[in-house]
Amino acid sequence: MAKNSKTLRKGGTGSIAVLDIGTTKIACFIAQADSAGEVKITGIGHQLSKGIRSGIITDFAEAEASIISAVHAAEQMAGETVENVIVSLSGGNLTSRNVTVEMTMLGEEVTDRDIMDIIEQGRASIVHTEHDIIHCIPVSYYLDGARGITDPRKMFGKKLGADLHIITGLPSITRNLAHCVARCHLNVEEYIASPYASALACLEDDEKQLGVTLVDMGGGVTTFSVFGGGKNVYTDAIPLGGMHVTNDIARGLSTTLSHAERLKTLHGSAQATASDDQVMVDVPQLGEEESDDVNTLPRSMLVGVIRPRIEEIFEMIRSKIEMAGVGAYAGKRVVLTGGASQLLGVREMASNILGKQVRLARPRALPGLAESVSGPAFATALGMLEYVTKKPMEEQMFDLHRHRGGLTAGFEKVVNWFRENF
C-alpha cells in the first residue's frame, strides 16, 4: 500500500474507493467527489482475477493477492491510501423481491421519519438470518389510494403505502467477501449489487422511465436489472458468462484456454453467416508443441460451439423475467454491456430471443478516466461511483440504519480482528 498519504474516507463528497470483484478481473477506482456530485477519477488499478468464480471466493490466498495488486496500483496513481472500499456483489446469490407495506398516518403530514418507518417495515419482512439486505428501493408510494407518488413528504393523508424492491445476498457469500477484503487490511463500507450499478452507468433517464432491461455480460456471471417508471423493479443473475464460452471452445475444439480465448476474440461469433464454411481458422491442439499439430477448421465449427451457450444465457434471462412477472415493466428495449457483450452477433441473438430492440452500451465517461478502462467491461465500477455520489433519499436512510449496527458494524468487527491477529 502507498505510504505517507492521507486516508480515504467514504461518503458523498471527498475521496471514494470502489472495488469491483469479478470472475475475470478485479478493478479498483479511486475518485474525488464534490458537493455537486461531480466525480473525477484520480486512481485506477485492475488485475486478472484469481480465486473467484461467479462472485464466490474459491481460494482466499489467490483472491487476496489479486485484490491487493489492484488496490495498490490505484493507490500509487492517486497518491492516497485506501482503508475503506465499496464492494460490488454479483453472482447467483443475489435475490430480488418486491413487497408492499402500508401504515396508518391519522391525517398527519408525511415526514422523513415516516419514510424511514415504512422502509423498516419492508426490511422487517425479510428473514435476516437467511439474507443480508443490500438495497431497499422504493418503486412508488401511495397515499389514501392515490398511486404513482414519487415523494410523499409534506403531503397529508391517513394511510401511507409503498411498493419496495429489495435486493438481498446470502450471508455466507457476503461474509466471506468481507473476510477476504479484511485480510487485505481493508474495510467494506457497503455492498452494491453489480447489475444495479451497471444500469446506473449505462442507462439513459428516458430508458429507465419507459422500461428497459440492462444485461451485463461478465466473465463468470451475467447480471441483469429491469427498470420501469424510472425505478429498478427486478434484479437477478445467471452464473454463466464469457469464460464459459471460452471453456466450451477449449473443450469442443481440443485446444488450450489461452488459444480458445484468442479464437473467440478474433474469429468468434454468436451468429452463423453464409461464408463460415469457407473461412478457415488455425486451432493449435492441446498438449502439442506450438509448431507441431495445428488443426485447420472451418469457422462454422467455432460458431457452432459458441452459439448454444449464448442462446442459453438469453433464454434463461427471458425465463426469469417471465417467471418474475415484470415483463410489463421491461418495455421494448434491452441494453447490453459487459466484456462478453462485445462478441460478434450477441446483439442480434439477444434481439431474436428476447424479442426487443437491443443496443450495445458503453458507460458514461468521467473526468480522469483513461480510454483503456472506459469500455463496457468497467461499467460496474463506474456505476458504483455514480451510486455513491447520487444516492436517493431512501438509500441514505438505509445507510444510517446500517451504520447503527447492521452490515457495516459486522464488517468492522471482522477487519479489527484481522488487524489485531495478523
HELIX and SHEET records of a PDB file:
HELIX    1   1 PHE A   60  ALA A   78  1                                  19    
HELIX    2   2 ASP A  112  ALA A  124  1                                  13    
HELIX    3   3 PRO A  171  ARG A  183  1                                  13    
HELIX    4   4 SER A  194  CYS A  202  1                                   9    
HELIX    5   5 ASP A  205  LEU A  210  1                                   6    
HELIX    6   6 GLY A  242  LEU A  253  1                                  12    
HELIX    7   7 LEU A  257  HIS A  267  1                                  11    
HELIX    8   8 ARG A  299  ALA A  324  1                                  26    
HELIX    9   9 GLY A  327  ALA A  330  1                                   4    
HELIX   10  10 GLY A  339  GLN A  342  5                                   4    
HELIX   11  11 VAL A  346  LEU A  354  1                                   9    
HELIX   12  12 GLU A  371  VAL A  373  5                                   3    
HELIX   13  13 PRO A  376  PHE A  378  5                                   3    
HELIX   14  14 ALA A  379  THR A  389  1                                  11    
HELIX   15  15 MET A  393  HIS A  403  1                                  11    
HELIX   16  16 LEU A  407  ASN A  421  1                                  15    
SHEET    1   A 5 VAL A  39  LEU A  48  0                                        
SHEET    2   A 5 LYS A  25  ALA A  33 -1                                        
SHEET    3   A 5 GLY A  14  ILE A  21 -1                                        
SHEET    4   A 5 ASN A  84  LEU A  89  1                                        
SHEET    5   A 5 ASN A 187  ALA A 193  1                                        
SHEET    1   B 2 ILE A  52  ARG A  53  0                                        
SHEET    2   B 2 ILE A  56  ILE A  57 -1                                        
SHEET    1   C 4 THR A  95  THR A 104  0                                        
SHEET    2   C 4 LYS A 159  GLY A 169 -1                                        
SHEET    3   C 4 ASP A 132  LEU A 143 -1                                        
SHEET    4   C 4 ALA A 146  ILE A 149 -1                                        
SHEET    1   D 5 LYS A 231  ILE A 238  0                                        
SHEET    2   D 5 THR A 222  GLY A 228 -1                                        
SHEET    3   D 5 VAL A 212  MET A 217 -1                                        
SHEET    4   D 5 ARG A 333  THR A 337  1                                        
SHEET    5   D 5 GLN A 357  LEU A 360  1                                        
SHEET    1   E 2 MET A 280  PRO A 284  0                                        
SHEET    2   E 2 VAL A 294  PRO A 298 -1                                        
END                                                                             
